[in-house]
Amino acid sequence: MPVTEPARIVVLVSGSGSNLQALLDASADPAYGARVVAVGADRDGIAGLDRADAAGVPTFVERVKDHPDREQWDAALTARVTEHRPDLVISAGFLKLVGPRFLAAFGDRYLNTHNTLLPAFPGIHGPRDALAYGVKVTGATLFFVDAGMDTGPIVAQVAVPVRDDDDVDTLTERIKEAERKQLVEQVGRLVREGWTITGRKVTVP
């Protein structure tokens, strides 16, 4: 039988890179079907880049402030990611919204994960907002990024019960654990089986 090359993944990070580490660990197994070929960031000196260096994965940094405007930053980021010929691009705690050029290049293969059950509580304070609302269940959502704020087609969701004694930190930590597991499982599934996006529906054969 012919040998199938693993899918090529570029991961974008802004911080500690715990989701990146989970993907690096999973992709060490050839059966996973994917490998991280590059890690990009929007800032220097972060642990996510250190994790990539430790794994021998090439890195690059594109800082918004190094470009005249967001449009040119978006073009530069698109070019840097394109160099690595990714099958999937994954936002793993990447705190910048990409622009139209990036989405035109990678929109149907740019994954992000959010720490609530979308469409509830989008934005950067999801667990806090979920707690304040008094929900009994929240969780994590994996989705393909579109031009909106956490509005793209959903790949998968995992529920996390809210405990009576939860605060933002304890709830966020439990969501992160579920989020990492879901990310690794679903990325492997996507690269091994493929996917189609029809309107808002993501189908994996």
PAZA-310739 format. One record per residue (C-alpha): residue in three letters; chain; x, y, z. Coordinates in steps of 0.02 Angstrom, whole numbers, padded with zeros to 5 digits. Example, Ala and Ser with C-alpha at 12.3 -4.5 7.8 and 13.67 -1.06 7.14 Angstrom:
// PAZA-310739
MIKOL   fiba   fipa        x        y        z
MIKOL    ALA      A    00615   -00225    00390
MIKOL    SER      A    00684   -00053    00357
//
This chain:
// PAZA-310739
MIKOL   fiba   fipa        x        y        z
MIKOL    MET      A    00000    00000    00000
MIKOL    PRO      A    00061    00178   -00034
MIKOL    VAL      A    00124    00275    00115
MIKOL    THR      A    00011    00424    00155
MIKOL    GLU      A    00103    00580    00208
MIKOL    PRO      A    00040    00655    00371
MIKOL    ALA      A   -00064    00812    00356
MIKOL    ARG      A    00032    00973    00380
MIKOL    ILE      A   -00024    01084    00525
MIKOL    VAL      A    00028    01262    00564
MIKOL    VAL      A   -00016    01316    00741
MIKOL    LEU      A   -00035    01499    00792
MIKOL    VAL      A   -00004    01547    00974
MIKOL    SER      A    00002    01701    01086
MIKOL    GLY      A    00041    01626    01255
MIKOL    SER      A    00089    01469    01350
MIKOL    GLY      A    00046    01348    01211
MIKOL    SER      A   -00036    01209    01313
MIKOL    ASN      A   -00150    01164    01167
MIKOL    LEU      A    00003    01168    01053
MIKOL    GLN      A    00092    01047    01169
MIKOL    ALA      A   -00056    00928    01163
MIKOL    LEU      A   -00048    00929    00973
MIKOL    LEU      A    00141    00904    00973
MIKOL    ASP      A    00123    00756    01090
MIKOL    ALA      A   -00016    00677    00986
MIKOL    SER      A    00074    00701    00821
MIKOL    ALA      A    00227    00607    00886
MIKOL    ASP      A    00125    00450    00850
MIKOL    PRO      A    00129    00414    00662
MIKOL    ALA      A   -00047    00342    00673
MIKOL    TYR      A   -00114    00514    00720
MIKOL    GLY      A   -00104    00568    00538
MIKOL    ALA      A   -00036    00744    00560
MIKOL    ARG      A    00120    00837    00607
MIKOL    VAL      A    00152    01015    00662
MIKOL    VAL      A    00263    01091    00527
MIKOL    ALA      A    00274    01268    00597
MIKOL    VAL      A    00218    01376    00743
MIKOL    GLY      A    00181    01560    00720
MIKOL    ALA      A    00154    01696    00850
MIKOL    ASP      A    00105    01878    00862
MIKOL    ARG      A    00234    01915    00999
MIKOL    ASP      A    00409    01864    01052
MIKOL    GLY      A    00466    01779    01211
MIKOL    ILE      A    00316    01668    01244
MIKOL    ALA      A    00314    01490    01308
MIKOL    GLY      A    00224    01429    01154
MIKOL    LEU      A    00376    01469    01047
MIKOL    ASP      A    00488    01383    01175
MIKOL    ARG      A    00382    01226    01160
MIKOL    ALA      A    00401    01228    00971
MIKOL    ASP      A    00589    01253    00984
MIKOL    ALA      A    00602    01107    01106
MIKOL    ALA      A    00509    00998    00981
MIKOL    GLY      A    00619    01053    00837
MIKOL    VAL      A    00476    01139    00747
MIKOL    PRO      A    00512    01297    00646
MIKOL    THR      A    00439    01459    00715
MIKOL    PHE      A    00400    01633    00653
MIKOL    VAL      A    00336    01794    00732
MIKOL    GLU      A    00230    01927    00648
MIKOL    ARG      A    00194    02072    00765
MIKOL    VAL      A    00055    02193    00720
MIKOL    LYS      A    00161    02342    00776
MIKOL    ASP      A    00294    02299    00647
MIKOL    HIS      A    00173    02340    00505
MIKOL    PRO      A    00093    02505    00452
MIKOL    ASP      A   -00083    02437    00476
MIKOL    ARG      A   -00183    02279    00511
MIKOL    GLU      A   -00209    02248    00326
MIKOL    GLN      A   -00023    02234    00294
MIKOL    TRP      A    00000    02128    00450
MIKOL    ASP      A   -00136    02012    00386
MIKOL    ALA      A   -00048    01999    00218
MIKOL    ALA      A    00119    01962    00303
MIKOL    LEU      A    00043    01829    00416
MIKOL    THR      A   -00043    01749    00268
MIKOL    ALA      A    00121    01741    00173
MIKOL    ARG      A    00215    01665    00319
MIKOL    VAL      A    00085    01530    00346
MIKOL    THR      A    00074    01495    00159
MIKOL    GLU      A    00261    01458    00154
MIKOL    HIS      A    00229    01300    00257
MIKOL    ARG      A    00091    01232    00142
MIKOL    PRO      A   -00030    01185    00282
MIKOL    ASP      A   -00178    01069    00266
MIKOL    LEU      A   -00245    01143    00427
MIKOL    VAL      A   -00207    01302    00524
MIKOL    ILE      A   -00251    01300    00708
MIKOL    SER      A   -00273    01447    00824
MIKOL    ALA      A   -00211    01383    00992
MIKOL    GLY      A   -00238    01534    01101
MIKOL    PHE      A   -00196    01655    00960
MIKOL    LEU      A   -00263    01822    01021
MIKOL    LYS      A   -00271    01917    00856
MIKOL    LEU      A   -00416    01921    00735
MIKOL    VAL      A   -00354    01880    00561
MIKOL    GLY      A   -00413    01982    00413
MIKOL    PRO      A   -00495    01953    00244
MIKOL    ARG      A   -00336    01898    00154
MIKOL    PHE      A   -00299    01763    00283
MIKOL    LEU      A   -00478    01701    00280
MIKOL    ALA      A   -00479    01697    00090
MIKOL    ALA      A   -00326    01584    00096
MIKOL    PHE      A   -00369    01474    00245
MIKOL    GLY      A   -00549    01505    00296
MIKOL    ASP      A   -00610    01329    00261
MIKOL    ARG      A   -00463    01254    00356
MIKOL    TYR      A   -00429    01377    00497
MIKOL    LEU      A   -00485    01302    00664
MIKOL    ASN      A   -00511    01390    00828
MIKOL    THR      A   -00571    01331    00998
MIKOL    HIS      A   -00679    01432    01117
MIKOL    ASN      A   -00709    01404    01301
MIKOL    THR      A   -00900    01401    01300
MIKOL    LEU      A   -01037    01312    01206
MIKOL    LEU      A   -01062    01431    01061
MIKOL    PRO      A   -01163    01527    01011
MIKOL    ALA      A   -01178    01566    01197
MIKOL    PHE      A   -01050    01683    01276
MIKOL    PRO      A   -00932    01727    01132
MIKOL    GLY      A   -00782    01839    01160
MIKOL    ILE      A   -00634    01836    01277
MIKOL    HIS      A   -00728    01816    01443
MIKOL    GLY      A   -00831    01661    01406
MIKOL    PRO      A   -00817    01567    01572
MIKOL    ARG      A   -00842    01727    01671
MIKOL    ASP      A   -00997    01770    01571
MIKOL    ALA      A   -01065    01592    01586
MIKOL    LEU      A   -01044    01597    01775
MIKOL    ALA      A   -01125    01767    01789
MIKOL    TYR      A   -01274    01707    01689
MIKOL    GLY      A   -01296    01558    01803
MIKOL    VAL      A   -01290    01418    01675
MIKOL    LYS      A   -01276    01240    01739
MIKOL    VAL      A   -01177    01175    01590
MIKOL    THR      A   -01045    01259    01481
MIKOL    GLY      A   -00899    01184    01386
MIKOL    ALA      A   -00787    01205    01235
MIKOL    THR      A   -00823    01228    01050
MIKOL    LEU      A   -00709    01187    00903
MIKOL    PHE      A   -00755    01283    00746
MIKOL    PHE      A   -00693    01345    00578
MIKOL    VAL      A   -00657    01531    00586
MIKOL    ASP      A   -00757    01654    00483
MIKOL    ALA      A   -00760    01844    00481
MIKOL    GLY      A   -00866    01857    00638
MIKOL    MET      A   -00824    01843    00823
MIKOL    ASP      A   -00833    01657    00867
MIKOL    THR      A   -00970    01632    00736
MIKOL    GLY      A   -00897    01503    00615
MIKOL    PRO      A   -00964    01329    00573
MIKOL    ILE      A   -00950    01212    00723
MIKOL    VAL      A   -00848    01051    00711
MIKOL    ALA      A   -00876    00983    00886
MIKOL    GLN      A   -00929    01030    01063
MIKOL    VAL      A   -00896    00955    01233
MIKOL    ALA      A   -01000    00992    01388
MIKOL    VAL      A   -00926    01040    01558
MIKOL    PRO      A   -01045    01048    01707
MIKOL    VAL      A   -01039    01205    01814
MIKOL    ARG      A   -01017    01164    01998
MIKOL    ASP      A   -01097    01264    02137
MIKOL    ASP      A   -00927    01311    02209
MIKOL    ASP      A   -00846    01357    02042
MIKOL    ASP      A   -00760    01522    02018
MIKOL    VAL      A   -00690    01586    01853
MIKOL    ASP      A   -00521    01503    01881
MIKOL    THR      A   -00585    01330    01928
MIKOL    LEU      A   -00713    01327    01788
MIKOL    THR      A   -00587    01390    01660
MIKOL    GLU      A   -00462    01255    01708
MIKOL    ARG      A   -00588    01115    01688
MIKOL    ILE      A   -00644    01184    01521
MIKOL    LYS      A   -00462    01191    01464
MIKOL    GLU      A   -00439    01007    01503
MIKOL    ALA      A   -00593    00960    01402
MIKOL    GLU      A   -00543    01082    01265
MIKOL    ARG      A   -00370    01005    01242
MIKOL    LYS      A   -00439    00829    01232
MIKOL    GLN      A   -00572    00880    01106
MIKOL    LEU      A   -00446    00976    01000
MIKOL    VAL      A   -00328    00829    00986
MIKOL    GLU      A   -00466    00703    00950
MIKOL    GLN      A   -00554    00809    00820
MIKOL    VAL      A   -00398    00869    00728
MIKOL    GLY      A   -00345    00688    00710
MIKOL    ARG      A   -00517    00641    00648
MIKOL    LEU      A   -00522    00783    00522
MIKOL    VAL      A   -00351    00746    00447
MIKOL    ARG      A   -00382    00558    00438
MIKOL    GLU      A   -00559    00564    00370
MIKOL    GLY      A   -00579    00733    00286
MIKOL    TRP      A   -00724    00855    00301
MIKOL    THR      A   -00848    00958    00204
MIKOL    ILE      A   -00928    01125    00251
MIKOL    THR      A   -01103    01158    00185
MIKOL    GLY      A   -01173    01321    00249
MIKOL    ARG      A   -01154    01307    00438
MIKOL    LYS      A   -01141    01118    00440
MIKOL    VAL      A   -00974    01030    00454
MIKOL    THR      A   -00980    00846    00402
MIKOL    VAL      A   -00844    00718    00432
MIKOL    PRO      A   -00871    00559    00329
//
